[in-house]
Amino acid sequence: MRDKLLMKLLGGALGASLMSSALAAPAPEIKLGLVTTLTTSAAAGGEATKEGIELAIEQLGSKMGGIPVKLLVEDDGLNPALGKQKTEKLILQDRVDFLVGYNYSNVLLAAYKAAADNKTFLLSTNAGPGILAGKQCNPYFFITRDQTEQAPRVLGEELNRKGIKRIYTLAPNYVAGKEMVGGMLSTFKGETVGQDFTKWPDQLDFSSEIAKIKAANPDAAYIFYPPAHALQFVAQYQQAGLKDKIPLYSNYTFDGLTLPQLGELADGSLMTLFWSSDLDNAANRRFVDGYKKKFGREPSNFAASAYDAVMLIDSAVRNVKGELGDKAKIQAALEAANFESVRGKFKFGKNHFPIQDFYLLKVAKANDGTYTTKVVSTAAKDDVDTYVNECQMK
């Protein structure tokens, strides 16, 4: 009887030892799940996100932390329910180690809880709604772009400095559109003479709204529109004869996705952003040069933040020596952000949103005759989002 009991105890100890060894052993493969918008009128940003991730993986030799990486890609179709379904598939069926992507707030807000509930790290490369920076922050959610209201809030201060007194605002009618406008108006001291939230994502005819801008005759117009919508809006704005009469200020509207088509239609337009292709640091030069060589055009902010997400994960996997069983250690390694960002210095606040500089950018002609964005000045240093104190995560 005593011998049987001893064998059971030894067997239990051996099993625990084997389980502990298994948890401590480096993973044989890193599974990276990407959920982004690859169809509909919002597909351009999703394609750019995918390209930024593919470039980063290629430059890492198809490894993260020295471990082979497998990329699994899912299209959310700009549909929150589908985005949630695709997220659950990647977690429960494919058993991914990390999730990235999520370009639009409505999709992210439908999907992020599945990741948190299943203790799967989700790194948003674009969408950054305030509620996830504040009351619903959680250990498994990180973002490598910014909180949606940050860049617009910085722009509002720039508008004040430039003496803008009367402004008209336009943005799509969904979470990010409302947060963009709200962020800008939270610091802008002038008068809002008109405001429109247009139908999302179906509306591509802005003639009615542009007529209202013309009638209001503001000092400037503020817009936030993703690529396909930006192309249509700016072309119609020019056709209405407003380009040289009412200057356009924007966030996340003009970059490598739209400027090749818009060209001089956007010339001189000002915006604020966390990144620009002309930032002079080694990581950004490697990213921009690599992107141009691989895809034949200048990268966008979608690609930049996606590239950073892969490099961040690589640094975390390397830090824990590929041992992915201890979630607390991975969280700490991600929080440390020990990687070279395309934006230069990079650190996280306690809510896992970046504390970072923002730049005033101007659309201008590059040496090769194409149009690009160029840094005019540093508009804000070490900027912290306004929701961080609502986050109870320690």
N, C-alpha and C positions, 0 to 999 in steps of 0.2 A: 504493500500500500504506500509506504513511504517512498519506495523507488519510483512508483508511478507519479506521485506528487512532485518528486524531484525532477523527473523528465518533463512534466508539464511546465514547471517553473523555468527550466532551462530552455524549453521550446519557446515559451513566451518571451524570455529575454532575448533569444536569438532572433525571433520575429521582429521585436522592437528594434534590435540593432540593425537588422536588414532594412527595416522601414526608414530608420534614421539615416542610414547610408544612402538609400534611394533618394531621400529628400535633399541630401547634401551633395549628391552627384551632379555634375554639370549636365544641362539638358543636351540631348543629341541634336536637337534642331529647335530653332526659334520660329514659331508661327506668328506671323504678323497679319492681322485682319484689317483691311481697308474698306470703310463704308463711305461712299461719296456719291455725288450726283453725276452720272455719266450719260444721261439722256435728258430730254426736255430742253427748254430754252436756257436753262441754268447749267448746261453740261460743260461749258468752257472752263469754269472754275474747277470742276471735278477732274477734268482731264489734266489740268495744270497741277493739281494736287497729286495725282497719280504719277505724273512725270517727275515732280520733285522727289517723291519717295523712291521711284525707280533709279534716279540718278544717285541719290545717297547710298542706296544698297549697292549699286555698281561700284561706286568709289570706295566702299568698304570691302570690296572683293566678295560680294554676296554673303557676307557674314556680319553678325552682330556680336560684339565681344568675343570674336574669334570663333563663333559657332555658326554653322550654316543657317541661313534664314530662308523661309518660304513665305512668299507674299500671296495672300488670298484676297481677291477683290470682289466686292459686292456693290451693285448699283442701287441706291435708295430711290431713284426716280423722283426725287423731291417730294416724296410721300412719307409723312411721319409714321404711319402704320407699317409701311413696307420697310422703312429704316429700322424700326424696332424689330421686325421679323428677321431682317438680315443680320442684325446685331445678335439676336438670340441664337441664330443658326451658327454663326461664327464661334460663339461662346460654348454652346451646348453640344453641337455636332462636330465642329471642326476643332474645338478645344484650343483656340488661339491663346497665345501668351499675352499679347498686347493688341489693343484696338487703336486705330488712327483714322483721321479724316473728319467727317461731319462738317460740311461746309455751311449748312443752314440751321439756324436756331430751332426752327419748328421740328426738324428731324432729330436734332440732338436731344431736345427736351423730351421727346417720345422714347428715346433709346437709352439714355445714359443710366437709368435706374437698373436696367438689366445687367449692365456691367458692374455697377456698385454692389448689387445683390449677390452676384456670383464672384465677387472679388477679382475681377479682371480689370487691369489698368486700361483706361481709355484716355488717349491724348488727342484732344480736339486740335486740329490744325487751322481752324478758321472760326467756327461759331463760339462766341463767348458771352452768353446771356448773363445779366446781372444776378439772377437768382442762384446760379451755380458758383458765382464768386462770393455770394453772401450766405443766405440762410440754408441753402441746399448744397453747400460745399461738402466734399467727401474725400476720403483718403485715396480713392481710386480714380479720381478725375483730375487731369492736368490739361493745360492749354499752352500751345507754343505760339499763339498770335497775341491777342490782347483781349481785354474786356471790351465789349462792343462800344461802350460809350467813351472810352479813353481818347482815341484819336479825335473824335468830334469835339470832345470837351477842350482839348488843346487847340483845335481850330477856332472855337469860339473866342478864345483869348487872342488869337491872331487877328480875327476880324475886328476886335476892339482896338488893337494896336494900329490897325490900318484905317481906323476912322469910319468903318461901316456902321451906319445908323439904322438902315431899313433893309430887311431881308425877307426873301420868299423861300420857303423850304419845300422840297419834294423828295419822297422816298416810297418804296413799295410797302404795302400794308401787311406787314408781318412783324414778328418780334424784333428782329434786327433793325428793320427800317425805322420802327418807332424809337428804339434805343439810340440809334444814330442821331436822329433829329433831337431827341430829348437831351442827349449828351451835349450837343453843340449849343442848344438853347440854355442849358444850365449855366454856362459861363458868358454867353453873349449878352451884352448890356443894352443892345438896341431894341428896335421894334420889329416884331414879326408881322409883316403886312399881308401875308398869305401863307397857307399851308395846305398841301395836298398829300394824301397817302393813296397811291394808285393801286389798282387791282393786281394782285400777285398770284401766280407768275404770268398770267395771260395777257396783261395789257402791254402793248408795244406801240400804241398810238397815243402820243402825248400832246396832240394839237390843242385840245381843250385847255389843258393845264398851262401850256406855253402862252396861249392867248390871255390867260388870267395874269401871268407874270408880266406880259407886255402892258396890260392895262394898269397893273399896280405900280409899275415903274420903280422897283426897289433899287437900292444902291448895288445889290448883288443878289445872286440866287445860290442857294445851297442844295446840292443833290447827293444822294447815295443810290447808285444803281449797279447791280452786277453786270457782267460783260455784254450780253446780248441786248439788254435793256439800255445800257449806257450808249451803245452804238446807235440805237434808234433815237434816243432822246437828243443826243448832241447833234446828230444830222438834222433833226427837225428844228432844233434851236437855231442852228445856222440858217436854215431855210426861212425861218421867221425873221431873220435879220437882227437877232439879239446878241450874237457873239461879241461884237465890238461895242455894244451899248450897255449890256448888263453882265458884268463878269461872273463866271461860274467858279464857285469854291466847292470842294467835294471831299469825300472820304471813300476809299476803296472803289473808285470808278475809273481812274486812268492809270494804266500800267502796261506791262508787256502783252496783255491779252487784248487791249482795246486800241492802244496807240498805233499799231501797224495799219489799222483801218482808218482811224480818225485823223492821224497826221496833224496837219496845221489847224484843223477844226478845234483841237484842244490846246493849241499853242498858247503858252502864257498862263494857263489855268493853274491855280494853287491848291494845295491839299496838305494834310498832315498824315504821317505814316510812321510806323516803327522801323521801317526798312526802306532802302533804295538800292538800286543796282550799282550805284557809284560809291557806296560806302567802302572806305579804304581799309580793309582788314583781310588777313590771309584766307580766312574761311569764306568770306564773301567772294573774293577773287576766284577761289577754287570752284565755288558754286556757280557763279555767273559764267565763267569761262567754260566750265564743263557742260552747263546747260546749253549755251550757244553752240558748242561743238556737237552735242548729241541731238538737239532739236532744231537748230538753225534759226533761233530767234532769242530775243531777250526774255528772261524769266519774269514772272509776275509775283506778287506777294503771296498768292496761293501756293506757288511752288516753293517759295522761300521758307515759309513756316512749316510746310510739310517736310522739307529737307532737314530743317532743324529738329523735327520730331524724331526722325530716324537716328540722327546723331546723338540726341539725348538718350534714347533707348539703348543705343550702342554703349554709351558711357555707363549706364546703369548696369547692364548685363556684364560689362567688363569689371565693374566695381564689385559685384557679388560673385565673380568668377564663374558665371554661368549657372549658378545654383538658384533656380527659380522657385523653389518650394517655400522659401521664407518671404512672405509678402511684406512684412514690416521692413526687412532689409532692402527690398526692391524699392519700396516707397521712399526710404531714406536716401537711396542712391539717386532716384529721380529728383528728389527735392534738392540734392546737392548740385545738380545741373553742372556737372564737371565736364563740359564739352565746349568746343569753340563754335559759337553761334555766328551766323551770317550777319547779325546786327551788331556784333562786337560784344560788349559786356552783357551778361544775362544772369538773372537770379529770380527765384520765386518768392512771392509773398506767402504767408501762412495758408492762404486759400488756394495755392497752386496756380495762381495767375502771375505772369511775369511783372517784375518791377524793371522798367526799361526807359530808355530815351525815346523821344518822338522828334521827328524832323519836319520842317516846313519844306515841301518839295514844289518844284515848278516844272511844268511840261515845257521842254525845249528841244531844239534840234541837236542831234549828236553829230560827231565828226563825219560819220558815214552818210549823213543826210536823212537818217531815220529820226523818229521822235522818241524821246525817252523822258524820264523824270530825273531831275538833278537837285541835290541838296542845296537849299538856300541858307538855312541856318538850323541850329538845334533849338527846337521850339519848347521842349520840356525835358528836364533831366531826372532820371530815376523816378519816373511817374508811377504812382500807386493808384489802383482803381478805388473807387469810392465805396465799394461794398465789402472790403476786406474786414472791417470791424464787425460786420454781421456774421462772419464765419466763426463758428464755435469749435472748429477742428483745432487740435493742439499739435 
